[in-house]
Amino acid sequence: MENIEKRVRHAQTASTSQLSARFYPGKSTNTDGILPDDSACSYIGDTRGPRQSVYELCHPGVPQEAYQSPSSIAPHSVSGTQTTLQPHEVEYIHKEGGFSPLPTDVCDELIRCYFHHVHFFLPVIEASAFIQEYMNNGSQKINQLLFWSMLLAATNFVDANILQRAGFASRKAMKKAMYKRAKAFYDVDRSADKLVLIQSVLLMSFWYTDAQDHTGASHWIGIAITLAQGIGLHRNPNSQVRGNSQIASEERQRLARRLWWTCVVRDRWVSLAKGRPMRIHDEDCDAPFPWSDDVSHELQLLSAETRQRFIPPDVHYLAGMWVQLVKTSSVLGRILRAHYRLKAPPPRTQEVDELVAELLECQPSPPTAMYDVSEIARVHEYHLQIFYQASVTVLYRPYVLNAPASFPEQSTPAWQKSAQNRAREAASATNSTLEKIIELDVVKSIKPMFITSLIPAMQIHLFDCKSDSQLQAHLAKNRLNLCLLFLDNLRDTYWSAGVMYRLFDRAQTILTSRNTTNHQMISQKTGLNSNTPRHPNDPGNNTIVATEVIPPSIADFTPNSTTSGVPPESFSGDLETNAYSLDFAALEQLLSPGFALSDGHSQGLFAEYMGNVMGEEVPMSLYGV
């Protein structure tokens, strides 16, 4: 133990000046008179701030695009941070388990799982440099914050025998332990290497803590975006950088593009999941779009043996799918801005049609064309299908859930009908993809962001459970049940799957109870026994067949004087037994186009998990973002 701590301390003793001398040997390390973040390697912002204007006055010969761009970021290493730990910090890390290594075989399997299941959705690390360092020296010289963050993300996909070998009773227990170790190193980190921080917090965003999201997905993604903008990752690289002609390697630029666009992807889907404003806006950014080569190129530097050990096959295909995910997420951001800005007019039909055209360019190839690729590639393709269909559903769902008020002015009945059909087709396609995943028996490989992408389709199915047509209502119920079955199989891995399962299951119970009550009321009014339906031609049946059900409307779920008057924040009771004494506004919110369950509502949905996981704190996040 002491040797490990000494090695960590030794790896963290390099000062910032030593780092500068290493990467810029011809430059002086004298920093007198220089602002803390003002050097040839810092981003000074755009023209809305004062620093660029002042710099232009002092250096009129330098182009106006005088900022630190991604192309001139100093190289960094996967080795330890530039921090000297204090005794109390060492004690804190020790207490959190940061100096407790996992067995070598467990680490090997976690690293393999990381590159099979995480890297090609979040290509944030330099895979070649990391694997070569890991192969040569294990995890001893790897930045510990980054290392534990990677293991946290990989834990979602390891087999049960790996959990047992690592000494954990459950997957959730291991995830908690990995998070605590990564968080400990984050808390004591005073590194100047912002790239490592960005990489780490993006991976830590897959952890959830409490209902207020103090250190959940939104928190960590916000930190990643702030750090990325702080070093100019959102801007297009410029060969003339504040008079410094030194340009970083192409590998550096590839990493910069991957990091920035990963921030964009996470920002879009977390915004959808949480119902919160996006932090990144297209008009503020001009970073170049990534290429599949940005992901696949560095992997070619590894030996064939190493690639076979850690890297999945079909690398180029997987890298291309990441670019498709970026494109889909970029369009999703524009969809969210079109429908959900508070102070913006609703989109016109022309705007919606333009978004449709953009989405069509992102449409992934049909899964049936993938029989010659690996299982991992198929799983990634199914994810991409789900993400695409979710984006289509989000675009059209206001025209189903909030019709007719949501229809654009001047829209024709044919356009309105087409919009509703497309929403239902996308929701149905989501179920078809779920069936393929179940048939392939790869539910264990599902990524957490998948849960977010299921919600729009489940909203459509739940809404159609209220259809006037009993046949359509039963079909919608079957489709919703398939989604619930899928979520049920993810509950042991993702807390968010349990939340969504309980929420939609209880909502379905409310609708069933309401339909049953309506059925009984109709029977009483018509003098018919609900158990003895009559034929429509029966002369004793004057008005309606007893087995018909009048489905409730959205208005039926609005609180009134006959309900309990419980505020939405108290939506934590037993819906099965108190369906008519609860505030039905919560269900109305569930069927709204801008649905995002409030933090207060979510707490009661975790009741079944309290005390069920060995010593675990129960997080209150809503989605698997």
Secondary structure, 3 states (H helix, E strand, C coil): CHHHHHHHHHHCCCCHHHHHHHHCCCCCCCCCCCCCCCCCCCCCCCCCCHHHHHHHHHCCCCCCCCCCCHHHCCCCCCCCCCCCCCHHHHHHHHHCCCCCCCCHHHHHHHHHHHHHHCCCCCCCCCHHHHHHHHHHHCCCCCCHHHHHHHHHHHHHHCCHHHHHHHCCCCHHHHHHHHHHHHHHHHHHCCCCCHHHHHHHHHHHCCCCCCCCCCCCHHHHHHHHHHHHHHCCCCCCCCCCECCECCCCCHHHHHHHHHHHHHHHHHHHHHHHHHCCCCCCCHHHCCCCCCCCHHHHCHHHHCCHHHHHHHCCCCHHHHHHHHHHHHHHHHHHHHHHHHHHCCCCCCCCHHHHHHHHHHHHHHCCCCHHHHCCCCHHHHHHHHHHHHHHHHHHHHHHCHHHHCCCCCCCCCCCHHHHHHHHHHHHHHHHHHHHHHHHHHHHCCHHHCCCHHHHHHHHHHHHHHHHCCCCCHHHHHHHHHHHHHHHHHHHCCCCCCHHHHHHHHHHHHHHHHHHHHHHHHHHHHHHHHCCCCCCCCCCCCCCCCCCCCCCCCCCCHHHHCCCCCCCCCCHHHCCCCCCCCCCCCCCHHHHHHCCCCCCCCHHHHHHCCHHHCCCCCCCCCCCCCCCC
